[in-house]
Each structure stands twice: as structure tokens, then as C-alpha cells.
Amino acid sequence: MSDAPEGPDEAASENPAAAPAEAPSAEASEAAAPSRSHGRIAVRPTRRPRDLMEETRVKNAWLARVLTLFPGMFPGPLGESLTGRALAEGLWALDRVDLREFGLGRHRAVDDTPAGGGAGMVLRADVVSAALDAAPTPGPVICLSPRGRPFDQAFAKALSEGPGATFLCGRFEGVDQRVIEARGMIEVSLGDFVMTGGEIAAMALIDATVRLIPRVLGNAESVEEESFSHGLLEAPHYTKPALWEGREIPEVLLSGHHARISQWRREEAERLTKERRPDLWRALRGE
Ligand SMILES: C[S@@+](CC[C@H](N)C(=O)[O-])C[C@H]1O[C@@H](n2cnc3c(N)ncnc32)[C@H](O)[C@@H]1O
């Protein structure tokens, strides 16, 4: 499946920080090293006093390294709310690697035409490998791709229990298959649809993973109870007012009877899973 062709200047035109440079300045060379972001503050691995921010990072904090043509997209939504607070507190860390810095020639080209012809452009293997090999990769290397294995809660849990992960955000028609294979990447899909790039998919994977890291969510119980934790969708929620537009809260939830409430939630979770996700229901029953 193909989008309209995306030219090699896609990133340069949309992201001023990625504009091709004639001769890399000292700052540009420094930028070739991964930058680390804590909340809204980006920190580069130099010996400058601002690196004192590094001290806010908890020892062995989960590390997300993101290879992208649009580093300015990160942390984006991950810098807000619970994930943003956890980032600022150093419970996890973010390295942004600008693929453009590893581009070739005057224009720092990162892509080229597809072998065998066809629409669009393909991210070059030599550019991607140079960006990957510039720093040790934490955990598995994930290539976001619509043809990858579908992402799910079990995958997020497994990722959260490791040291971190590296995310390669594709653009154009995708990534040269040779670097995917040579670097042992896992191709992972967010779902059966095609987005313009891997950045939003990477954010979704990071968000789902980071919230499983201990202390990121205030209430650990909520992770235990939520959808997919036990192979079922979650039961519906209600809150005040007790009567809204003529609709009442199910009586059992107001009964204060914990065993009956638990049983009701279990039955609702089973009913919803059977109705909406027969695939999950069959898997739970071992069919
Ligand atoms: C326009 S898409 C390429 C689509 C590719 N030509 C295809 O038909 O499978 C560009 C990039 O967006 C990312 N992407 C798009 N949809 C995705 C999805 N559902 N899950 C994960 N990544 C996705 C991938 O990184 C991909 O390389």
C-alpha cells in the first residue's frame, strides 16, 4: 500500500531543526549524540552544568531511545500528565536521536528511491544503522511498521520489565529491510491502518509501557483491574450523580456489598469481552 510519494525534503521542510547544513557546526556535531529529555527540558550528554539534570534520573530508569526525523515531536504528549511527571522525576528517560544528523552528503539525505521501482522513498539502511550504532541500544530495537506484530498489553508488560527499548520511527514507504534484519529489530504495529510515520505509534507504545513501571501510576491497583490485565475487557465505570438524564447507576454498585460488586464486574467484563472481542474470549478459554 502506498501513500502519495514523500520527497527527501519532507522532514527538512516541516522541521526547521532538521534543515540540511552546509558544514556541521560544533553544536550540530554535538547534536549528533542522542539528546535526553526530562519533561519539557531537553538535555544533551555534554559535561555542561545543565547536565546536573541527569541526577534527577533514577538509577537504571527505563530508557526509551527514539530514532526519528522529527525529534521535536518528543516528548509531546508523553511530557504531560502522569508520564510527564514520571519523566521529570526521572522514573524513565527519553533519548531522541535525529536521523537527519546521520544523513549523507550536503543535504543529509536519509532516503532513496525503492529498488525495483514504485512510488515514494525508502529510509536507507546505512543511515539507520549509523544512527543505531552511535550509542548502545537499551532493550529490544522496535521498528514501527503496519506489517509488524500487533502491539498488546502483554508486550507492554514485557517491555516495562526490561531496561528500556529503542524505537525506529519509519517515514516515507518504510525502512530498507536489510537493516531491520541485520540489527534484529522487532517489527511492531499499532493496528491495521497506515499512518504517515512511526512517531505516534512509538508514543503509544512508550505511554502504554511507562505507565506499567512501578511508581508511575499513583494507584497500582488500577493496573491490575484494567482491560487486558486478565485477558478480559474492563467492566463499565460510573460516578456521581446517581441519576443523570434519567439513567441510573446499576443498583449493585451503590450497595456497598464488595463481593456482589466484584461478581457484577466480572460478569460485565465477560459479557463485554464475548460481545466485542470474541478473539480475546476464545484465547481466554484456550480455544
Ligand atoms: C506511510 S507508512 C509506510 C506504509 C508502508 N508503505 C506499508 O504499506 O506498510 C510510514 C511509516 O509510518 C509508520 N506506521 C504507519 N502505520 C503504522 C502502524 N499501523 N503501526 C506502526 N507504525 C506505522 C511506520 O514506521 C512506517 O514505516
Ligand as a Chemical Component Dictionary entry (heavy atoms), coordinates in Angstrom:
data_LIG
# 
_chem_comp.id                   LIG 
_chem_comp.type                 NON-POLYMER 
_chem_comp.pdbx_formal_charge   0 
_chem_comp.three_letter_code    LIG 
# 
loop_
_chem_comp_atom.comp_id 
_chem_comp_atom.atom_id 
_chem_comp_atom.alt_atom_id 
_chem_comp_atom.type_symbol 
_chem_comp_atom.charge 
_chem_comp_atom.model_Cartn_x 
_chem_comp_atom.model_Cartn_y 
_chem_comp_atom.model_Cartn_z 
_chem_comp_atom.pdbx_ordinal 
LIG C1  C1  C 0  3.314  5.683  5.259  1  
LIG S1  S1  S 1  3.870  4.494  6.402  2  
LIG C2  C2  C 0  4.514  3.246  5.355  3  
LIG C3  C3  C 0  3.486  2.233  4.997  4  
LIG C4  C4  C 0  4.048  1.091  4.171  5  
LIG N1  N1  N 0  4.347  1.513  2.848  6  
LIG C5  C5  C 0  3.020  -0.029 4.136  7  
LIG O1  O1  O 0  2.159  -0.044 3.246  8  
LIG O2  O2  O -1 3.059  -0.917 5.027  9  
LIG C6  C6  C 0  5.332  5.235  7.045  10 
LIG C7  C7  C 0  5.746  4.743  8.402  11 
LIG O3  O3  O 0  4.713  5.007  9.335  12 
LIG C8  C8  C 0  4.778  4.074  10.387 13 
LIG N2  N2  N 0  3.445  3.460  10.529 14 
LIG C9  C9  C 0  2.381  3.681  9.747  15 
LIG N3  N3  N 0  1.323  2.981  10.161 16 
LIG C10 C10 C 0  1.729  2.280  11.246 17 
LIG C11 C11 C 0  1.087  1.355  12.126 18 
LIG N4  N4  N 0  -0.179 0.985  11.950 19 
LIG N5  N5  N 0  1.799  0.840  13.134 20 
LIG C12 C12 C 0  3.095  1.180  13.312 21 
LIG N6  N6  N 0  3.753  2.048  12.514 22 
LIG C13 C13 C 0  3.085  2.595  11.494 23 
LIG C14 C14 C 0  5.852  3.071  10.037 24 
LIG O4  O4  O 0  7.031  3.408  10.752 25 
LIG C15 C15 C 0  6.033  3.292  8.539  26 
LIG O5  O5  O 0  7.333  2.956  8.107  27 
# 
loop_
_chem_comp_bond.comp_id 
_chem_comp_bond.atom_id_1 
_chem_comp_bond.atom_id_2 
_chem_comp_bond.value_order 
_chem_comp_bond.pdbx_ordinal 
LIG C1  S1  SING 1  
LIG S1  C2  SING 2  
LIG S1  C6  SING 3  
LIG C2  C3  SING 4  
LIG C3  C4  SING 5  
LIG C4  N1  SING 6  
LIG C4  C5  SING 7  
LIG C5  O1  DOUB 8  
LIG C5  O2  SING 9  
LIG C6  C7  SING 10 
LIG C7  O3  SING 11 
LIG C7  C15 SING 12 
LIG O3  C8  SING 13 
LIG C8  N2  SING 14 
LIG C8  C14 SING 15 
LIG N2  C9  SING 16 
LIG N2  C13 SING 17 
LIG C9  N3  DOUB 18 
LIG N3  C10 SING 19 
LIG C10 C11 SING 20 
LIG C10 C13 DOUB 21 
LIG C11 N4  SING 22 
LIG C11 N5  DOUB 23 
LIG N5  C12 SING 24 
LIG C12 N6  DOUB 25 
LIG N6  C13 SING 26 
LIG C14 O4  SING 27 
LIG C14 C15 SING 28 
LIG C15 O5  SING 29 
# 
